Amino acid sequence: MNTFIVFLVSSLVLTMFGVFAGTAQQPEVITGATSGMCSSQNECSSDQCCLETFSGDMALVTCSPLAGPGEHCSSTTKGDEPYQNGCPCKPGYECVDGTCAATSEQPVAVE
């Protein structure tokens, strides 16, 4: 009986090694215009910006969607460096005091 249990446990352990050996060990990092990693604005699509965000002591720089009406925004960056406080606004909106607002030419959407 003990031999059977040892054999059964050994078989299960070996099976698990076989299952995990076929899986990727590290996640794939997406780069470019599909909300992936970036280092400058030219790596993102026209409806995105290269945005640096912080989580604790770690910085993450990704292509993020442009800010919409009422969302937090930023209109300043140094050259082609990533934005740090938020993406700029979508076309037809402007960043006023850190929030996207409709320009005088853009009608305000009613929901």
C-alpha positions in Angstrom: 0.0 0.0 0.0 2.8 2.4 0.9 4.5 1.7 -2.4 1.3 2.5 -4.3 1.0 5.9 -2.5 4.6 6.8 -3.2 4.1 5.8 -6.9 0.9 7.8 -7.1 2.4 11.0 -5.5 5.6 10.7 -7.7 3.4 10.4 -10.8 1.4 13.5 -9.9 4.5 15.5 -9.2 6.1 14.5 -12.5 2.9 15.3 -14.3 2.8 18.8 -12.8 6.4 19.4 -13.9 5.4 18.3 -17.4 2.4 20.7 -17.4 4.4 23.7 -16.2 7.4 23.0 -18.4 5.3 23.8 -21.5 4.1 27.2 -20.3 5.9 30.5 -20.8 8.0 31.4 -17.7 7.8 35.2 -18.2 4.9 37.3 -19.4 5.2 38.8 -22.9 5.7 42.5 -22.9 3.8 44.3 -25.6 5.5 47.3 -27.1 4.3 50.1 -29.3 0.9 51.4 -30.2 -1.3 48.8 -28.6 -1.2 50.2 -25.0 2.2 48.6 -24.5 5.5 49.9 -23.2 7.1 53.0 -24.7 10.0 55.3 -24.2 8.8 58.2 -26.4 5.7 59.6 -28.0 6.6 58.4 -31.5 6.1 54.8 -30.3 2.4 55.3 -29.6 -0.6 55.8 -31.9 -2.1 59.2 -32.6 -4.9 58.6 -30.1 -2.4 57.8 -27.3 0.4 59.4 -25.4 3.5 57.9 -23.8 2.6 58.2 -20.0 4.9 57.6 -17.0 3.0 56.4 -14.0 4.3 55.4 -10.5 3.4 52.6 -8.3 5.3 52.8 -5.0 9.0 53.1 -6.1 8.4 51.6 -9.5 7.8 53.6 -12.7 5.9 52.2 -15.6 5.9 54.0 -19.0 3.1 52.9 -21.4 1.1 54.1 -24.3 -2.2 55.4 -22.7 -5.4 56.8 -24.3 -5.7 60.6 -24.7 -7.8 62.2 -21.9 -11.5 62.7 -22.6 -13.9 65.4 -21.3 -13.7 65.8 -17.5 -10.7 63.5 -17.2 -7.3 64.5 -15.7 -4.9 65.8 -18.3 -1.5 67.4 -18.8 -0.4 69.5 -21.7 3.3 69.8 -20.9 6.3 67.5 -21.5 9.9 68.0 -22.2 10.6 67.3 -25.9 9.7 63.7 -26.7 9.9 62.5 -23.1 6.9 60.7 -21.6 4.1 62.7 -20.0 4.2 62.5 -16.2 0.9 63.9 -14.9 -1.6 62.6 -17.5 -2.0 62.5 -21.2 -3.1 65.5 -23.2 -6.7 65.9 -24.2 -8.4 64.4 -27.3 -8.8 66.7 -30.3 -11.5 69.3 -29.7 -10.7 69.5 -26.0 -8.1 71.5 -24.1 -6.4 71.0 -20.7 -7.7 73.6 -18.3 -6.4 73.4 -14.7 -5.6 69.7 -15.2 -9.0 68.7 -16.6 -10.1 68.3 -20.2 -12.7 70.8 -21.2 -14.5 71.4 -24.6 -13.0 74.1 -26.7 -15.3 76.9 -27.9 -15.6 75.2 -31.3 -16.5 71.8 -29.8 -20.1 71.2 -28.7 -20.4 69.5 -25.2 -21.8 66.0 -25.4 -25.0 65.3 -23.4 -25.3 61.9 -22.0 
